[in-house]
Amino acid sequence: MDKKTVTPLVIILALMFIGFGDRVLPKPLSTASFNTRTALNNSFLGLFPTKKPRNVYERTEKAIEQEEKGRK
């Protein structure tokens, strides 16, 4: 087999192992498939920063607090 036929075959087998291995394969391989998928998911999620929703009312709340402090 040449390199052009082996590469797609290896990629397809790897994707099948990662995606469906824990449902189809016996115990030691299913655990390895699950752990591989979990590690890849965590790695890809780590690439993107978590976005905290900003408080759209923060400026208004601060202005109200300052106004209340000024009245006392």
N, C-alpha and C positions, 0 to 999 in steps of 0.2 A: 504494500500500500504506500502510496506517495503522501507527501505532506498535505496536499490539497484535500484529500479525502479523510485523513485522520483528524485534522483540526476541527472541522465541523462535528464529527462524530464524538470527539472528546468533549466539546462544548455542550452538545445536546445531552450526553450522559451525565455531565456534571450538573446541569440544570435540573435534570430529572432526579438525580440523587438528592440535591438540595431541596427541591420542591415537594417531592412525593416519597422520598426514601423512608421517612418515619412511619408511613402508613403501609408500605408494601414489604419492606425488607425485614429480616429477622432481627432480634433484639440488639446485638452489639452494633450492627450497622444502622439500625433505626435511631439509636441514641446518638451516634456520630452525625447522622443527617440532621437531626433536630438541633444538636449543639452547633453545627456549622451554620444552619439557617439563622439561629438566634444570634450568633456572633456577627454574621453579615448584616443582619437587620440593625443591630446596635451600632455597628461601624458606620453604616449609611446614615442612620439617624444622628450620629455624632458629627457628621459633616455640616449639618444645618443647625444654626443657632436657634434656641427656643425664643420665640417672640412673646414678650410679656405684653398683655393688652394695656394700653395706657389709659389712665383715668381722664376721660374727657371733661370731667367736672372739677378737676383739681384746681384750676385757676379760680373758678367761681367759689369753691369752698374756702380757699385761702383769702379771697377778698371778703367773704362773709365773716370769717374769723377775725380779720383785721378790723372790720367795721364794728364787730361786737366788742372787741378789746378797746376801741376808741370811745365807745359810748359809756364804758364803766368808769 
